[in-house]
Amino acid sequence: MSLPSVTEILNGAQVGDLFMSLIHTCQLCNANSFDYLIELQRHAQELAARPTEWMPWNYRETLARTVNLPDPA
């Protein structure tokens, strides 16, 4: 087993920093960080289309609108 390269270490640190920033922002907004990250995964397509609507401080409103949409059936 070889040691990770410097690039792999730096990339891992950046990913960790990103998640720590999201978790801390959730705490500041009184949002449950675990629930937030789960909803991002569940709504990945919507997130990709409109990322500004899925921030920790407004994702609950977006989620409420998404869940309450009528079926196009």
DSSP file (Angstrom, degrees, kcal/mol; ACC not computed):
  #  RESIDUE AA STRUCTURE BP1 BP2  ACC     N-H-->O    O-->H-N    N-H-->O    O-->H-N    TCO  KAPPA ALPHA  PHI   PSI    X-CA   Y-CA   Z-CA
    1    1 A M              0   0    0      0, 0.0     2,-0.2     0, 0.0     0, 0.0   0.000 360.0 360.0 360.0 128.1    0.0    0.0    0.0
    2    2 A S        -     0   0    0      1,-0.1     3,-0.1     3,-0.0     0, 0.0  -0.580 360.0-104.1 -95.7 158.5    1.5    3.3   -1.0
    3    3 A L        -     0   0    0     -2,-0.2    -1,-0.1     1,-0.1     2,-0.0  -0.456  45.0 -96.8 -74.4 150.5    1.1    6.6    0.7
    4    4 A P        -     0   0    0      0, 0.0    -1,-0.1     0, 0.0     2,-0.0  -0.348  41.3-112.8 -67.0 150.2   -1.3    9.2   -0.7
    5    5 A S     >  -     0   0    0      1,-0.1     4,-2.1    -3,-0.1     5,-0.2  -0.302  26.5-106.4 -76.1 166.6    0.2   11.9   -3.0
    6    6 A V  H  > S+     0   0    0      1,-0.2     4,-2.7     2,-0.2     5,-0.2   0.889 122.0  54.3 -60.1 -40.0    0.4   15.5   -2.0
    7    7 A T  H  > S+     0   0    0      1,-0.2     4,-2.7     2,-0.2    -1,-0.2   0.914 107.5  49.2 -62.0 -43.6   -2.4   16.2   -4.5
    8    8 A E  H  > S+     0   0    0      2,-0.2     4,-2.3     1,-0.2    -1,-0.2   0.892 111.9  49.2 -63.6 -39.1   -4.7   13.6   -2.9
    9    9 A I  H  X S+     0   0    0     -4,-2.1     4,-2.2     2,-0.2    -2,-0.2   0.929 112.7  46.8 -65.3 -45.5   -4.0   15.0    0.5
   10   10 A L  H  X S+     0   0    0     -4,-2.7     4,-2.2     2,-0.2    -2,-0.2   0.900 112.5  49.7 -65.4 -40.8   -4.8   18.6   -0.6
   11   11 A N  H  X S+     0   0    0     -4,-2.7     4,-2.2     1,-0.2    -1,-0.2   0.915 111.0  49.8 -63.7 -42.3   -8.0   17.5   -2.4
   12   12 A G  H  X S+     0   0    0     -4,-2.3     4,-2.4     1,-0.2    -1,-0.2   0.888 109.8  51.2 -62.7 -39.2   -9.1   15.6    0.6
   13   13 A A  H  X S+     0   0    0     -4,-2.2     4,-2.5     2,-0.2    -1,-0.2   0.888 109.1  50.9 -65.8 -38.7   -8.5   18.7    2.8
   14   14 A Q  H  X S+     0   0    0     -4,-2.2     4,-2.3     2,-0.2    -2,-0.2   0.902 110.4  48.8 -65.8 -40.6  -10.5   20.8    0.4
   15   15 A V  H  X S+     0   0    0     -4,-2.2     4,-2.3     2,-0.2    -2,-0.2   0.929 112.1  49.0 -64.2 -44.5  -13.4   18.4    0.5
   16   16 A G  H  X S+     0   0    0     -4,-2.4     4,-2.5     1,-0.2    -2,-0.2   0.907 110.5  50.8 -60.3 -42.7  -13.2   18.3    4.3
   17   17 A D  H  X S+     0   0    0     -4,-2.5     4,-2.3     2,-0.2    -1,-0.2   0.903 108.7  52.3 -61.3 -42.1  -13.1   22.1    4.4
   18   18 A L  H  X S+     0   0    0     -4,-2.3     4,-2.3     1,-0.2    -2,-0.2   0.939 112.0  44.6 -59.8 -48.5  -16.2   22.3    2.2
   19   19 A F  H  X S+     0   0    0     -4,-2.3     4,-2.6     1,-0.2    -2,-0.2   0.892 112.3  51.6 -66.4 -39.3  -18.2   20.0    4.4
   20   20 A M  H  X S+     0   0    0     -4,-2.5     4,-2.5     2,-0.2    -1,-0.2   0.889 110.0  50.4 -63.8 -38.0  -17.1   21.7    7.6
   21   21 A S  H  X S+     0   0    0     -4,-2.3     4,-2.5     2,-0.2    -2,-0.2   0.921 111.9  47.0 -65.6 -43.8  -18.2   25.1    6.1
   22   22 A L  H  X S+     0   0    0     -4,-2.3     4,-2.3     2,-0.2    -2,-0.2   0.916 113.2  49.0 -63.2 -43.0  -21.6   23.7    5.2
   23   23 A I  H  X S+     0   0    0     -4,-2.6     4,-2.0     2,-0.2    -2,-0.2   0.920 112.8  46.8 -64.2 -44.0  -22.1   22.1    8.6
   24   24 A H  H  X S+     0   0    0     -4,-2.5     4,-2.2     2,-0.2    -1,-0.2   0.904 110.9  52.0 -65.9 -40.7  -21.1   25.3   10.4
   25   25 A T  H  X S+     0   0    0     -4,-2.5     4,-1.5     1,-0.2    -1,-0.2   0.896 107.7  53.1 -61.9 -39.8  -23.4   27.4    8.1
   26   26 A C  H  <>S+     0   0    0     -4,-2.3     5,-3.0     1,-0.2     4,-0.3   0.921 107.6  51.2 -59.9 -43.5  -26.2   25.0    9.0
   27   27 A Q  H ><5S+     0   0    0     -4,-2.0     3,-1.2     1,-0.2    -2,-0.2   0.911 108.5  51.1 -60.8 -41.8  -25.5   25.6   12.7
   28   28 A L  H 3<5S+     0   0    0     -4,-2.2    -1,-0.2     1,-0.3    -2,-0.2   0.801 113.7  45.1 -65.4 -28.3  -25.6   29.4   12.2
   29   29 A C  T 3<5S-     0   0    0     -4,-1.5    -1,-0.3    -3,-0.3    -2,-0.2   0.316 113.2-116.4 -96.8   6.6  -29.0   29.1   10.4
   30   30 A N  T < 5 +     0   0    0     -3,-1.2     2,-0.4    -4,-0.3    -3,-0.2   0.855  69.2 141.2  57.5  36.7  -30.5   26.6   12.9
   31   31 A A      < -     0   0    0     -5,-3.0     2,-0.6    -6,-0.2    -1,-0.2  -0.872  61.4-112.9-106.6 142.5  -30.7   24.0   10.2
   32   32 A N     >  -     0   0    0     -2,-0.4     4,-2.6     1,-0.2     5,-0.2  -0.643  24.4-153.3 -73.8 116.2  -30.0   20.3   11.0
   33   33 A S  H  > S+     0   0    0     -2,-0.6     4,-2.4     1,-0.2     5,-0.2   0.861  92.0  51.5 -64.6 -36.6  -26.8   19.7    9.0
   34   34 A F  H  > S+     0   0    0      2,-0.2     4,-2.2     1,-0.2    -1,-0.2   0.950 112.2  45.8 -64.4 -48.4  -27.5   16.0    8.5
   35   35 A D  H  > S+     0   0    0      1,-0.2     4,-2.5     2,-0.2    -2,-0.2   0.901 112.3  53.1 -59.8 -41.0  -31.0   16.6    7.2
   36   36 A Y  H  X S+     0   0    0     -4,-2.6     4,-2.1     1,-0.2    -2,-0.2   0.942 109.9  45.8 -59.8 -49.8  -29.6   19.3    4.9
   37   37 A L  H  X S+     0   0    0     -4,-2.4     4,-1.6     1,-0.2    -1,-0.2   0.862 112.0  52.5 -65.6 -35.0  -27.0   17.1    3.4
   38   38 A I  H  X S+     0   0    0     -4,-2.2     4,-2.4     2,-0.2    -1,-0.2   0.929 109.0  49.5 -64.3 -45.1  -29.6   14.3    2.9
   39   39 A E  H  X S+     0   0    0     -4,-2.5     4,-1.9     1,-0.2    -2,-0.2   0.859 106.2  56.6 -64.5 -34.7  -32.0   16.6    1.1
   40   40 A L  H  < S+     0   0    0     -4,-2.1    -1,-0.2     1,-0.2     7,-0.2   0.907 110.3  45.3 -61.3 -39.9  -29.1   17.8   -1.2
   41   41 A Q  H >< S+     0   0    0     -4,-1.6     3,-1.0     1,-0.2    -2,-0.2   0.903 112.5  50.3 -68.9 -41.2  -28.6   14.2   -2.2
   42   42 A R  H 3< S+     0   0    0     -4,-2.4    -1,-0.2     1,-0.3    -2,-0.2   0.798 119.7  36.7 -66.9 -28.1  -32.3   13.5   -2.6
   43   43 A H  T 3X S+     0   0    0     -4,-1.9     4,-2.7    -5,-0.2    -1,-0.3  -0.218  73.2 137.8-119.1  41.5  -32.7   16.6   -4.8
   44   44 A A  H <> S+     0   0    0     -3,-1.0     4,-2.3     1,-0.2     5,-0.2   0.855  72.6  50.3 -59.3 -39.1  -29.5   16.5   -6.7
   45   45 A Q  H  > S+     0   0    0      2,-0.2     4,-1.8     1,-0.2    -1,-0.2   0.928 113.2  45.0 -67.8 -43.7  -31.1   17.4  -10.1
   46   46 A E  H  > S+     0   0    0      1,-0.2     4,-2.4     2,-0.2    -2,-0.2   0.894 112.4  53.2 -65.2 -38.7  -32.9   20.4   -8.6
   47   47 A L  H  < S+     0   0    0     -4,-2.7    -2,-0.2    -7,-0.2    -1,-0.2   0.913 108.7  48.9 -60.6 -44.6  -29.8   21.5   -6.8
   48   48 A A  H  < S+     0   0    0     -4,-2.3    -1,-0.2     1,-0.2    -2,-0.2   0.864 114.0  46.4 -65.0 -35.2  -27.8   21.4  -10.0
   49   49 A A  H  < S+     0   0    0     -4,-1.8    -2,-0.2     1,-0.2    -1,-0.2   0.863 132.7  13.5 -75.6 -36.4  -30.4   23.4  -11.8
   50   50 A R    ><  +     0   0    0     -4,-2.4     3,-1.5    -5,-0.1    -1,-0.2  -0.570  66.1 167.4-141.7  72.6  -30.9   26.1   -9.1
   51   51 A P  G >  S+     0   0    0      0, 0.0     3,-1.8     0, 0.0    -1,-0.1   0.814  74.4  63.9 -61.6 -31.7  -28.1   25.9   -6.5
   52   52 A T  G >  S+     0   0    0      1,-0.3     3,-0.6     2,-0.1    -5,-0.1   0.721  97.4  58.3 -67.9 -18.0  -29.0   29.3   -4.9
   53   53 A E  G <  S+     0   0    0     -3,-1.5     9,-0.3     1,-0.2    -1,-0.3   0.485 100.9  58.0 -86.0  -2.4  -32.3   27.8   -3.8
   54   54 A W  G <  S+     0   0    0     -3,-1.8    -1,-0.2    -4,-0.2    -2,-0.1  -0.102  72.3 131.1-120.7  34.1  -30.7   25.1   -1.9
   55   55 A M  S X> S-     0   0    0     -3,-0.6     4,-2.1     1,-0.1     3,-1.7  -0.504  72.4-107.0 -80.8 156.9  -28.5   27.0    0.6
   56   56 A P  T 34 S+     0   0    0      0, 0.0     4,-0.3     0, 0.0    -1,-0.1   0.807 119.1  51.8 -55.6 -29.8  -28.7   26.1    4.3
   57   57 A W  T 34 S+     0   0    0      1,-0.2     4,-0.1     2,-0.1    -3,-0.0   0.596 125.0  21.7 -85.8 -10.1  -30.7   29.3    5.0
   58   58 A N  T <> S+     0   0    0     -3,-1.7     4,-1.8     2,-0.1     3,-0.4   0.405  89.1  98.5-135.3   3.0  -33.4   28.7    2.4
   59   59 A Y  H  X S+     0   0    0     -4,-2.1     4,-3.0     1,-0.2     5,-0.2   0.830  80.8  60.5 -65.8 -29.8  -33.5   25.1    1.4
   60   60 A R  H  > S+     0   0    0     -4,-0.3     4,-2.3     2,-0.2    -1,-0.2   0.896 106.0  46.6 -65.6 -38.9  -36.5   24.4    3.7
   61   61 A E  H  > S+     0   0    0     -3,-0.4     4,-2.1     2,-0.2    -1,-0.2   0.916 114.2  48.0 -66.7 -41.8  -38.6   26.9    1.8
   62   62 A T  H  X S+     0   0    0     -4,-1.8     4,-2.5    -9,-0.3    -2,-0.2   0.912 111.5  50.6 -63.3 -42.7  -37.5   25.4   -1.5
   63   63 A L  H  X S+     0   0    0     -4,-3.0     4,-2.8     1,-0.2     5,-0.2   0.904 108.3  52.1 -62.6 -42.2  -38.2   21.9   -0.2
   64   64 A A  H  X S+     0   0    0     -4,-2.3     4,-1.8     1,-0.2    -1,-0.2   0.906 111.8  46.4 -61.3 -41.9  -41.7   22.9    0.9
   65   65 A R  H  < S+     0   0    0     -4,-2.1     4,-0.3     2,-0.2    -2,-0.2   0.903 114.0  48.6 -66.2 -40.5  -42.4   24.3   -2.5
   66   66 A T  H >< S+     0   0    0     -4,-2.5     3,-0.9     1,-0.2    -2,-0.2   0.909 113.3  45.5 -66.4 -43.6  -41.0   21.2   -4.2
   67   67 A V  H 3< S+     0   0    0     -4,-2.8    -1,-0.2     1,-0.2    -2,-0.2   0.834 112.2  51.9 -70.6 -33.0  -42.9   18.7   -2.0
   68   68 A N  T 3< S+     0   0    0     -4,-1.8    -1,-0.2    -5,-0.2    -2,-0.2   0.377  79.6 119.8 -88.7   5.0  -46.2   20.7   -2.4
   69   69 A L  S <  S-     0   0    0     -3,-0.9     2,-0.1    -4,-0.3    -3,-0.0  -0.464  70.2-112.2 -68.3 139.4  -46.1   20.8   -6.2
   70   70 A P        -     0   0    0      0, 0.0    -1,-0.1     0, 0.0    -2,-0.0  -0.401  35.5 -98.9 -69.9 150.3  -49.1   19.1   -7.8
   71   71 A D        -     0   0    0      1,-0.1     0, 0.0    -2,-0.1     0, 0.0  -0.486  22.1-138.5 -67.2 135.3  -48.5   15.9   -9.7
   72   72 A P              0   0    0      0, 0.0    -1,-0.1     0, 0.0    -3,-0.0   0.249 360.0 360.0 -78.6  16.3  -48.4   16.6  -13.5
   73   73 A A              0   0    0      0, 0.0    -2,-0.0     0, 0.0     0, 0.0   0.454 360.0 360.0 -70.1 360.0  -50.5   13.4  -14.1
